[in-house]
């Protein structure tokens, strides 16, 4: 245990160093680029090498104050990414303030802005390298949070699925315990196009034994219908093992339907109804949509032209595909995409799952792989029918079959991208993955939108499109 704590502290220190070094390199690179292109930087190399320490240390302090290093992971690491972006933004403002009051007041604002952008880029690069080089160490010394789930029913399997999705964040599922499956040795959990076979290790009476055998670091009770006395008995069994003990609340249904969680003293309460929203949030989101869609539209204009010509040459028919979708409040609108299928294909049939689908044209296979077919939806964003980030819009006949929980997706504008689109489940039907949209509805903010856009950009660069 002492060795694991020491290694964990060492890895944390290495991550701190990577973040500080990433920002420092970013500002130094900005100096070299500015000095090369402009040729007369206000500072020499020695002065800038000292000044670059300011944003590096300010960012590190901002990450600590913003709980970036203590953030509990959400879907796809979005919680941590959201906090990182927020803390980095405030560190940039603080850096400008600090530099303004230093003796070198003639610094180039262009160079500092370049350093701010490059610093974030190198922080991402550093963290990617950190994850890659430390994963063998984390696996060898079992530094990941090893989770034992009590309850292999629907709630337990949903929890297991989310743990698998978030395994890069440091989770490792060891199995289930459940009294209701005495003759079942495993359960299947599907994540994307992969099927995971997860073991049922025994009954609840085996809790103490299995915690020791599997070296579990946390037990999660995923049985929402059992009385509090059962929870207490289970807790008593593991408290002497110094294992974290968590419970999926019986109020899960309330939480998923948008109830607001708060407390009076130490009494947890759930308030039904709409959550209070920052009065400027809709304006800020619309402003980001207009600026972002306009910028992306201008930068991608050559792609528009080339895609348009290729589609027209590749197969007969228009380059633009217009489809009816359902938006906020159930309002229908015309949804635009570059056409990727032959004209003979049924526009309301099941979406193609791979590029070998005979309905897809040669140009369409490439456009879908690179997500270029989605670019015309920038028109929908500019018209106010969609947002850059939000739940994907569905076809009317699918929306007609929504249950009450799925109808929550219609409370916000649909998005060009969202949590579901950057997940491993993007190949599965949208309406069957409501938990991604519920997460977004529960946590939506400007920073979450930016985090999703960053992840989407990375997915596009990797060529991870949707068919």
ABEGO torsion letter per residue (X at the ends): XAAAAAAAAAAAAAAAAAAAAAAAAAAAAAAAAAAAAAGBBABBAAAAAAAAAAAAAAAAAAAAAAGAAABBBBBGGAAAAAAAAAAAAAAAAAAAAAAAABABAABBAAAAAAAAAAAAAAAAAAAAAAAAAAAAAAAAAGABBBBBBBEABAAAAAAAAAAAAAAAAGBBBAEBBBAABAABABBBBBBEABBBBBBBAEBAAAAAAAAAAAGBABBBBABAABBAAAAAAAAAAAAAAGBBBBBBBAAAAAAAAGBBBBBBEABBBBBBEBBBBBAAAAAAAAAAAAAAAAAAAAAAAAAAAAAAAAAAAABBEBABBBBBBBBBGGBBBBBBBBBABBAABBAABBBBABAABAABBAAAAAAAAAGAAAAAAAAAAAAGABBABEBBBBBAAAAAABBAAAAAAAABBBBABBAAAABAAAABBAAABAAAAAAAAAABBAAAAAAAAAAAAAAAAAGBBBX
